[in-house]
Amino acid sequence: MGIDVGGTKVLGGVVNSAGEILATARKETAPEGGLAAVAVIADVAKELMRTHEVDAIGISVPGFISSDRSTVVGTPNISGWNGLAIDEKLTSLIGVDVIVENDANAAIWGEYKFGAGRGKENIFMLTLGTGVGGGVVTDGRLYRGAFGMSAELGHVRLVPDGLLCGCGARGCLEQYGSGSALVRIAKESAKAKPDLAKNLLSLGSGVISEIKGEQITEAANGGDGFAIEVFSQLGDSVGAGIATICAALDPSHVIIGGGVIEAGEILLKPIRESMVRNMPFSGLHPFPEIIPAELGDMAGLVGLSDLARI
């Protein structure tokens, strides 16, 4: 079983060894956090275990996880969880072995085993959502680093003295290449060129401050030049970030996931072009192939279930 824990929802799924989701259950995350949030996870697990035999459970959390996959070292999404040994708490409640994993690690493992990364031994993944998540598979193994806190790829520094990031640093890729950045770019551009943004605004409330990511994607997929340019700016930043990361990891493939991937080649094309322009020693070695994720929101559940078996 995989259980994806976020700031607003807890989504559980029973997954077989072929990566097929057999059943799901969902509850709202306890807003007070702490042990109340742990109890909600247990409730989701017990609901699914009434109809399915489960051998192990993987829990994904956005944040830092200890290298032994037992403790949430730190998470910004759930109060009272920093330093909490989730595995012990849950095992005592449900009687099944539990491992804890970073949510982006779970997602890339799902894509590696059952999605876009099948058969590819050296890859990394960027998940472009509210922030930018990252995960790395090298030589067929999930890379966690010395302290279990590797692959925070959204916090690669992209712009010296740039925008302040939630991590405390400035100029992180997350501030320029996320879904949140897409909306910010659209709002700033619409204020500067309101006439060019008329079509985009007509797809929503008509108010610049209320522009949403889905609206930008719809406009871009419909051929709107203003929205396409917004995606081009986002792709330029993502491609530059990928080029920097590739200098360290030398992957064969880079998987792009998250909600903004619904724009398809409108986003992927400028990412590829920017990567080529910004790649260190460009032309002296093969470029990695940039491909879209395949499993969508279910990548984490599928990856977790498999990681729980290891």
C-alpha positions as CSV (number, residue, x, y, z in Angstrom):
1,M,0.0,0.0,0.0
2,G,1.1,3.5,-0.7
3,I,-0.3,6.5,1.2
4,D,0.5,10.0,0.0
5,V,0.2,12.6,2.8
6,G,-0.2,16.3,1.9
7,G,-1.2,19.4,3.6
8,T,-4.9,19.0,2.7
9,K,-5.5,15.3,1.9
10,V,-4.4,11.8,2.6
11,L,-4.7,9.5,-0.4
12,G,-4.1,5.7,0.0
13,G,-3.9,3.0,-2.7
14,V,-3.4,-0.7,-2.8
15,V,-1.0,-1.5,-5.6
16,N,0.0,-4.9,-7.0
17,S,3.5,-5.9,-8.0
18,A,2.7,-4.9,-11.6
19,G,2.1,-1.3,-10.5
20,E,-1.7,-1.5,-11.0
21,I,-3.8,0.4,-8.4
22,L,-6.5,-2.0,-7.1
23,A,-8.3,0.3,-4.7
24,T,-8.0,3.8,-3.2
25,A,-9.3,5.7,-0.2
26,R,-9.1,9.4,0.7
27,K,-9.6,11.5,3.8
28,E,-8.8,15.1,4.7
29,T,-5.5,15.7,6.6
30,A,-6.2,16.7,10.2
31,P,-5.5,20.4,10.3
32,E,-4.0,20.3,13.8
33,G,-1.3,17.9,12.6
34,G,0.6,15.9,15.1
35,L,-0.8,12.5,16.2
36,A,-4.2,13.5,14.9
37,A,-2.8,13.5,11.4
38,V,-1.1,10.1,12.1
39,A,-4.5,8.7,13.1
40,V,-6.0,9.8,9.8
41,I,-3.3,7.8,7.9
42,A,-4.1,4.8,10.1
43,D,-7.8,5.2,9.3
44,V,-7.1,5.2,5.5
45,A,-4.9,2.1,5.8
46,K,-7.5,0.2,7.9
47,E,-10.2,1.1,5.4
48,L,-8.2,-0.4,2.5
49,M,-7.1,-3.4,4.6
50,R,-10.7,-4.5,5.2
51,T,-10.9,-5.7,1.6
52,H,-7.2,-6.3,0.7
53,E,-4.4,-8.2,2.2
54,V,-1.4,-5.8,2.6
55,D,2.2,-6.8,3.4
56,A,3.8,-3.4,3.8
57,I,2.9,0.3,3.6
58,G,4.9,3.2,2.3
59,I,4.0,6.7,3.5
60,S,5.1,9.8,1.4
61,V,5.6,13.2,3.0
62,P,6.8,16.5,1.4
63,G,10.0,17.3,3.4
64,F,13.1,15.8,4.8
65,I,13.1,12.1,5.7
66,S,15.7,10.2,7.8
67,S,18.1,7.9,5.9
68,D,16.6,4.9,7.6
69,R,13.1,5.9,6.3
70,S,11.5,6.0,9.7
71,T,11.4,9.7,10.8
72,V,10.1,12.9,9.4
73,V,13.1,15.2,10.0
74,G,11.2,18.3,8.8
75,T,8.1,19.1,6.8
76,P,6.5,22.5,6.1
77,N,3.0,21.1,5.4
78,I,2.0,19.3,8.6
79,S,2.4,20.8,12.1
80,G,3.9,18.8,14.9
81,W,5.7,16.3,12.6
82,N,9.2,17.6,12.7
83,G,11.3,14.8,14.3
84,L,8.3,12.4,14.6
85,A,9.0,8.7,14.2
86,I,6.1,8.0,11.9
87,D,6.9,4.3,11.4
88,E,6.7,3.4,15.0
89,K,3.4,5.4,15.5
90,L,1.7,3.8,12.5
91,T,3.0,0.3,13.0
92,S,1.5,0.3,16.5
93,L,-1.8,1.5,15.2
94,I,-2.2,-0.8,12.1
95,G,0.1,-3.8,12.8
96,V,1.9,-3.6,9.4
97,D,5.5,-2.6,8.7
98,V,5.7,1.0,7.5
99,I,8.4,3.0,5.7
100,V,8.5,6.7,5.2
101,E,9.7,8.4,2.0
102,N,10.0,11.8,0.5
103,D,7.1,12.4,-1.9
104,A,9.3,13.3,-4.9
105,N,11.4,10.2,-4.3
106,A,8.3,8.1,-4.4
107,A,7.2,9.8,-7.6
108,I,10.4,9.2,-9.5
109,W,10.5,5.6,-8.3
110,G,7.0,5.1,-9.7
111,E,8.0,6.5,-13.0
112,Y,11.3,4.5,-13.1
113,K,9.6,1.2,-12.4
114,F,6.3,1.6,-14.2
115,G,6.2,4.8,-16.1
116,A,8.3,7.1,-18.4
117,G,11.6,5.9,-16.7
118,R,11.2,2.2,-17.5
119,G,14.5,0.7,-18.6
120,K,16.4,3.8,-18.0
121,E,19.1,3.5,-15.3
122,N,20.3,7.1,-14.8
123,I,17.5,9.6,-14.7
124,F,16.2,12.5,-12.6
125,M,12.8,14.0,-12.4
126,L,11.5,17.5,-11.8
127,T,7.9,17.8,-10.6
128,L,6.6,21.3,-11.4
129,G,3.8,22.1,-9.0
130,T,3.3,24.7,-6.3
131,G,7.1,24.2,-5.9
132,V,9.6,22.1,-7.7
133,G,10.2,18.6,-6.5
134,G,13.1,16.4,-7.5
135,G,14.2,12.8,-7.5
136,V,17.3,10.9,-8.8
137,V,17.8,7.3,-9.8
138,T,21.4,6.5,-10.6
139,D,22.6,3.0,-11.8
140,G,19.1,1.8,-11.1
141,R,19.0,2.9,-7.4
142,L,17.1,5.7,-5.7
143,Y,19.7,8.2,-4.6
144,R,19.0,9.5,-1.0
145,G,22.4,10.9,-0.1
146,A,24.4,10.7,3.2
147,F,21.6,11.9,5.4
148,G,18.5,10.9,3.3
149,M,17.9,14.5,2.2
150,S,19.3,14.5,-1.4
151,A,17.7,15.7,-4.7
152,E,16.2,18.9,-3.5
153,L,16.6,20.0,-7.1
154,G,14.1,22.8,-6.8
155,H,16.6,24.6,-4.6
156,V,19.4,24.7,-7.1
157,R,20.4,28.3,-7.2
158,L,19.4,29.7,-10.6
159,V,19.5,33.5,-10.2
160,P,22.2,35.1,-7.9
161,D,20.4,37.4,-5.4
162,G,17.1,36.5,-7.0
163,L,13.7,36.0,-5.5
164,L,13.5,34.9,-1.9
165,C,12.6,31.2,-1.7
166,G,10.7,29.5,1.1
167,C,13.9,27.6,1.9
168,G,15.5,30.8,3.0
169,A,17.9,31.2,0.0
170,R,17.5,33.5,-3.0
171,G,17.2,32.7,-6.7
172,C,16.2,29.0,-6.4
173,L,14.8,27.2,-9.5
174,E,11.5,26.7,-7.6
175,Q,10.9,30.5,-7.8
176,Y,11.3,30.6,-11.5
177,G,10.3,27.1,-12.8
178,S,7.3,26.1,-10.8
179,G,3.5,26.2,-11.4
180,S,3.5,29.1,-9.0
181,A,6.1,30.9,-11.1
182,L,4.0,30.3,-14.2
183,V,1.1,32.2,-12.6
184,R,3.4,35.0,-11.4
185,I,4.9,35.5,-14.8
186,A,1.4,35.6,-16.4
187,K,0.2,38.2,-13.9
188,E,3.3,40.4,-14.3
189,S,3.1,40.2,-18.1
190,A,-0.7,40.9,-18.1
191,K,-0.1,44.0,-16.1
192,A,2.6,45.2,-18.5
193,K,0.7,44.2,-21.7
194,P,-3.1,44.1,-20.8
195,D,-4.2,44.2,-24.4
196,L,-2.2,41.0,-25.3
197,A,-3.7,39.2,-22.3
198,K,-7.4,39.8,-23.2
199,N,-8.0,36.3,-24.5
200,L,-6.3,34.7,-21.4
201,L,-8.4,36.9,-19.1
202,S,-11.6,36.0,-20.9
203,L,-11.1,32.4,-19.9
204,G,-11.3,33.3,-16.2
205,S,-12.8,36.1,-14.1
206,G,-11.2,38.8,-16.2
207,V,-9.2,40.0,-13.3
208,I,-5.4,39.8,-13.5
209,S,-4.9,39.0,-9.8
210,E,-7.2,36.0,-10.2
211,I,-5.3,34.3,-13.1
212,K,-4.9,30.6,-12.5
213,G,-2.6,28.0,-14.0
214,E,-5.3,26.0,-15.6
215,Q,-6.4,29.1,-17.4
216,I,-2.9,29.7,-18.8
217,T,-2.7,26.1,-20.0
218,E,-6.1,26.3,-21.7
219,A,-5.1,29.5,-23.5
220,A,-1.8,28.1,-24.6
221,N,-3.3,24.8,-25.9
222,G,-5.7,27.0,-27.8
223,G,-2.9,28.8,-29.6
224,D,-2.9,32.0,-27.6
225,G,0.4,33.7,-28.2
226,F,0.5,35.5,-24.9
227,A,0.1,32.3,-22.9
228,I,2.6,30.5,-25.1
229,E,5.2,33.2,-24.3
230,V,4.5,32.7,-20.6
231,F,5.3,29.0,-20.9
232,S,8.3,29.9,-23.0
233,Q,9.7,32.0,-20.1
234,L,9.0,29.2,-17.6
235,G,10.6,26.7,-19.9
236,D,13.7,28.9,-20.3
237,S,14.2,28.8,-16.5
238,V,13.6,25.1,-16.2
239,G,16.0,24.3,-19.0
240,A,18.7,26.4,-17.4
241,G,18.2,24.6,-14.2
242,I,18.3,21.2,-15.9
243,A,21.6,22.1,-17.6
244,T,23.2,22.9,-14.2
245,I,21.9,19.7,-12.6
246,C,23.1,17.6,-15.6
247,A,26.7,18.9,-15.0
248,A,26.6,16.9,-11.7
249,L,24.4,13.9,-12.6
250,D,25.0,13.2,-16.3
251,P,21.5,11.5,-16.8
252,S,20.3,9.8,-19.9
253,H,16.8,11.1,-19.4
254,V,15.0,13.9,-17.5
255,I,11.4,13.4,-16.7
256,I,9.1,16.4,-16.3
257,G,6.0,15.9,-14.2
258,G,3.4,18.0,-12.3
259,G,0.3,19.9,-13.4
260,V,2.0,22.2,-15.9
261,I,3.0,19.2,-18.1
262,E,-0.5,19.3,-19.5
263,A,0.8,22.0,-21.8
264,G,2.9,19.3,-23.5
265,E,5.3,20.4,-26.1
266,I,4.4,24.1,-25.5
267,L,6.5,23.7,-22.4
268,L,8.8,20.9,-23.3
269,K,10.2,22.5,-26.4
270,P,11.5,25.7,-24.7
271,I,12.9,23.5,-21.9
272,R,14.9,21.5,-24.4
273,E,16.1,24.6,-26.2
274,S,17.2,26.3,-23.0
275,M,19.0,23.2,-21.8
276,V,21.0,23.1,-25.0
277,R,21.9,26.8,-24.8
278,N,22.9,26.6,-21.1
279,M,24.6,23.2,-20.9
280,P,28.2,23.3,-19.7
281,F,30.6,21.9,-22.4
282,S,27.6,22.0,-24.8
283,G,28.2,19.8,-27.9
284,L,31.0,17.7,-26.3
285,H,28.7,15.0,-25.0
286,P,25.2,13.7,-25.6
287,F,22.3,15.6,-24.3
288,P,19.8,13.8,-22.1
289,E,16.4,13.3,-23.5
290,I,13.6,15.3,-21.8
291,I,10.4,13.4,-21.6
292,P,7.0,13.9,-19.9
293,A,5.9,11.8,-16.9
294,E,3.3,9.1,-17.6
295,L,1.7,8.3,-14.2
296,G,0.4,11.7,-13.2
297,D,-0.8,12.1,-9.6
298,M,-0.6,8.3,-9.1
299,A,3.2,8.1,-9.5
300,G,3.7,8.5,-5.8
301,L,1.3,5.8,-4.7
302,V,2.7,3.4,-7.2
303,G,6.3,4.2,-6.3
304,L,5.6,4.0,-2.6
305,S,4.1,0.6,-2.8
306,D,7.1,-0.8,-4.6
307,L,9.6,0.9,-2.2
308,A,7.7,-0.6,0.7
309,R,8.5,-4.1,-0.7
310,I,12.2,-3.4,-0.9
